[in-house]
Amino acid sequence: PTSALDARTTATVEKYLLEEVKKPNGSLKAMVWITHSAEQGQRVGTRFLRVTAGGVHEDNPEEEV
């Protein structure tokens, strides 16, 4: 949702969507966020799937520390 936005607007969109998904009584329960930015993925993600020519696998960022 932020591919063509400047950094300030990207931060605004990220904040809004994260607040919406965290609302206890909200209708938004989860999101699939597709990005080429590892930094953005770390800011907004909780589970990570990597799609490559070899297939799809789940990344565990805690293992990469």
Helices and strands as residue ranges (DSSP letters): H 7-22, H 38-44, E 48-52, E 55-59, G 61-64
